[in-house]
Amino acid sequence: MSESARPVETVVEVDAAARGTAISPDLFGVFFEDLNHAADGGLYAELVQNRSFEYTPAHRPEWHALTAWELLERDGAAGSVSVAVEAPPHPANPHYAVLRTTTASTAGRGAGLRNEGFDGVAVREGERYDVSLFARLADGTADRLMTQIESRDGSRVYGRAELGPVHGSWERHSAVITCEVTDPEARFTVVAGGIGTVHLDLVSLFPQATFRDRPGGLRADLAQAIADLKPKFVRFPGGCLAHGVGLGNMYRWPETVGPLQTRRQQRNLWGYHQSMGLGYYEYFQFCEDIGAKPLPVVPAGVCCQNTEPTGQVGIPEEEMPDYIDEVLALVQWANGPADSPWGALRAAAGHPEPFGLEYLGVGNEDTITDTFRDRFSRIHDALREHHPEITVVGTVGPSPTGEDWEKGWAFARERSVPVVDEHSYKSPRWFLESTGRFDAMDRGGPHLYIGEYAARDNDMRSAVAEATYMIAMERNGDVVRLASYAPLLAKRGHTQWLPDLIYFDNTNVWPTLNYHVQRMHSVHSGDTALPVTVVGAPRARPVPEPARHSVHIGTSHDTRAEFTDARVGPLGADAAPAPDFADWDAELGHWKPGGDGRIRQTAHGTDARLVLTAAVDGPSYAFSVRARKNGGGQGFTIGFARTSPGNWYQWSVGDWLNRGMRLQRVDDGVLHDLNDSVDGPVETGRWYDLRVEVDGRRIRCYRDGELIHDLEDDPAPPEVFAVSAVRDSSAGDVIVKIANSTSEPVTVHLRLTGTEVVTGFERTALAAPPHATSMFGTAPASPVEDRLPGPVCDIPPHSFTVLRTRPDEAQE
Ligand code: AHR
């Protein structure tokens, strides 16, 4: 906060009578991907883990078909459990459990199976649970099955139900258990009725109290948290999950609809398993239940370019016609009449009415190669010909700049793709610096879908930066058509990606500060952007840079290397040798001076940095070092212009799978690429002379005397006090949104011109210290709602405020 802490006086004038600019009605939505265990053990309410015995070491090395299950031999019963594949209930779901009882218990019961659930089976007193399974009697008299919910130690029974009689061919059996106890860590058991062998598959325990009481549906509290965002659309199933690693791992929609036993389960590329219980039918149903448009994403006929060892591969020529038919069939499945071939499947699943599909994503972050262009064009052409009513959403690579982004946009323009999907995982500073990018967009080109974006790190700074970016989207809502934060869900103990929007465990749901921002924007969206003038707003303060810069040497990922002959000094003079490496600070990695003027980095599997603190006077100097790689898959990082532990520039030599070299900037620990990669992998065993020259904002990098990069990094001034105004015509309201990312309190004097007297505003405000973090646990602040009697509003530092008024009220 400024020293005097006197608020900055700011005037916000809104032309409330202006025609304004139409805003996309679908602007703010959500993106769901099964990452961080978002689906099985998360949004999909099934309580039994590995219910179909389809886990394999290919999904996770320590997994097998009986993971999460154990054999029960209680009260003298004895037996065994194994897994078989002969004549399963359905070939798509080949494995099943063989439960053999050789000795019955004193009570005449057989052996059984016990499931640990997903970190336990969370049950609640008085709730009813649907239990179901497929069973076949192979031999003996074990034709009854006792199922029960019990305590973790097995000492207490919370509810039970008997199933059977089991016959010699597969049949589905079901019952209902009413649970008598609340326990977040219960267990579920199935015990055979006597001696003999019984086959079991698709063993399920499902709460009846799902979201909107849909049988086999979604966990109510998590689904409600998503519904409360009032998303205009839901994008699914990915993300990388959509195009998969390798052609066999692609998410193929027809395999995810129909009876559960017919759905092809498979590896989740995020390192676990997809039961496909949450499939296209469930996604579409959820969209309908929350009034959001479905935005499915199908692979663009290529798998992920990061597939090892093949890279991007296209669906073979001869299979493309069938694949295109599959994509066209999705439209018929979603929208066709109940008596059409695919519409009939939807109707058979319980939804005779069309789902009303409008958008279809084709591809995700794919490298824009000739193979991609070919496959995408054929799918796009077919959709245009057969379903011109569908708006296709293309893809422009994994980041908002760079080669794929440029090629992706050029390709989309050439092919007249109506909307393209762009992704930004960046620092708060990047978002504040990038708010002008939509203002400059070509109004005649493809519309933009910001399909994935998030600012690090679930703190208030990131939340306000996102609010600011969303304000920029809103004022450009004529070309920014859709936007969704990512990732949406993350389970405690299984979080693979940070930050996320909603954290949860088996019984809790924790919305973040970022969630509150999304909700405030979405609930208070409008149809028309109005002109706004802001006078006297706080500005970005120039951050005083320390007079001396630090430099570092480093290695990336699993690389081992040695360095020698480090020099730093003023530009144009002979650089002096830097202090001995023994006096540098090891920030990461394992650094060992050799006594021969060299230092070796020997750690595996981590980035490593050795820092020479306050090495040189800024802003103009040279830093050079000799480096040799001794092993590993990437290369060196040469850091300079370090102004604090989380902020520096770096030259990555042997960047991203050792493909090339590029310049990067690290803001508060978040890496941004400053240029495209220049070819040039690092050879193991070869010495390289690496030299960086810093001349104010200009940076030059030389490898073995050859100039590799020469660029000026001149970031745009951040938009630190952002204001938008929109009209919500259906309600007759004017809505003003204000994001203040400064430490200044501001007093805003609001003027709405062209309207009758405004009598007051409904205010929703979210404010918290910039580094207050929200993850697992209650957020440090939540939106506060009140009524503002007049046009003067105090805006706290680090805050997001929404003001809503109905100017015509006074006239009524
Ligand atoms: O949101 C997580 C991942 O980030 C998505 O799967 C992918 O599209 C992006 O790289």
Boltz pocket constraint, residues with backbone or C-beta under 6 A from the ligand:
constraints:
  - pocket:
      binder: B
      contacts: [[A, 33], [A, 35], [A, 238], [A, 239], [A, 240], [A, 241], [A, 364], [A, 365], [A, 398], [A, 423], [A, 452], [A, 486], [A, 487], [A, 497]]
      max_distance: 6.0
